[in-house]
Amino acid sequence: MSADRVKDAGSAQAAARRYLAAQFGSNKVKEVSFSKSWYTPGAQKDIWEVEGDVVVKKGWFGKEHLHFKFQIDPATGRVIAYEV
């Protein structure tokens, strides 16, 4: 979702947070916690992988807990694959 270069785990988590806000709406994402962030060098493309949980507001009083896993391109900061 962003054109920022990803240099470390913190910036990979920031890219994942921006992607979640774009998917669900910034006012609906209430809590994001990251369990793992790691860099994977590949033969064709290197990626950052970020895994964690998000709490999304649903309706007036409801909320939904979701687990996510994103693969982020380190050159562009864009999410190239995801699992929610």
C-alpha positions as CSV (number, residue, x, y, z in Angstrom):
1,M,0.0,0.0,0.0
2,S,3.0,2.2,0.3
3,A,6.0,3.0,-1.8
4,D,8.4,3.0,1.2
5,R,11.4,0.7,1.2
6,V,11.4,-1.9,4.0
7,K,14.7,-2.0,5.8
8,D,14.0,-3.7,9.1
9,A,11.3,-5.6,11.0
10,G,9.7,-2.4,12.3
11,S,9.1,-1.0,8.9
12,A,7.7,-4.3,7.7
13,Q,5.3,-4.2,10.6
14,A,4.4,-0.6,9.7
15,A,3.6,-1.7,6.1
16,A,1.4,-4.5,7.5
17,R,-0.4,-2.0,9.7
18,R,-1.0,0.3,6.8
19,Y,-2.4,-2.6,4.7
20,L,-4.8,-3.6,7.5
21,A,-6.0,0.0,7.8
22,A,-6.6,0.1,4.1
23,Q,-8.5,-3.3,4.1
24,F,-10.8,-2.7,7.1
25,G,-10.7,1.1,7.5
26,S,-8.4,3.0,9.9
27,N,-11.2,3.6,12.4
28,K,-12.2,-0.1,12.5
29,V,-8.8,-1.5,13.3
30,K,-8.6,-1.3,17.1
31,E,-5.6,-3.4,18.1
32,V,-2.7,-5.0,16.1
33,S,-0.2,-7.3,17.7
34,F,2.7,-8.9,15.9
35,S,4.0,-12.4,16.9
36,K,6.7,-12.9,14.2
37,S,8.6,-10.8,11.7
38,W,11.4,-12.3,9.6
39,Y,13.3,-11.7,6.4
40,T,13.5,-14.5,3.8
41,P,16.0,-14.3,1.0
42,G,14.8,-16.0,-2.1
43,A,16.3,-17.1,-5.4
44,Q,14.0,-14.9,-7.4
45,K,12.7,-12.4,-4.8
46,D,13.5,-11.5,-1.2
47,I,10.5,-11.0,1.1
48,W,9.6,-9.9,4.6
49,E,7.1,-12.1,6.4
50,V,4.9,-10.6,9.2
51,E,2.5,-12.6,11.3
52,G,0.1,-11.5,14.0
53,D,-3.4,-10.8,15.2
54,V,-5.8,-7.9,14.7
55,V,-9.0,-6.8,16.5
56,V,-11.5,-5.3,14.1
57,K,-14.6,-3.4,15.2
58,K,-17.8,-4.8,13.9
59,G,-21.0,-2.8,14.5
60,W,-21.7,-0.9,17.7
61,F,-20.5,-3.4,20.3
62,G,-19.0,-6.3,18.3
63,K,-15.4,-7.0,17.5
64,E,-13.7,-9.7,15.5
65,H,-10.3,-11.3,16.2
66,L,-8.3,-12.3,13.1
67,H,-5.0,-13.9,12.6
68,F,-2.9,-12.7,9.6
69,K,0.3,-13.5,7.7
70,F,1.7,-11.1,5.1
71,Q,4.5,-11.3,2.7
72,I,6.0,-7.8,2.0
73,D,8.2,-6.8,-0.9
74,P,11.3,-5.1,0.7
75,A,11.9,-2.9,-2.4
76,T,8.4,-1.3,-2.6
77,G,6.8,-2.0,0.8
78,R,3.8,-3.5,-0.8
79,V,2.0,-6.6,0.4
80,I,2.4,-9.2,-2.3
81,A,0.7,-12.2,-0.6
82,Y,-1.5,-12.4,2.4
83,E,-3.5,-14.9,4.6
84,V,-6.2,-13.6,6.9
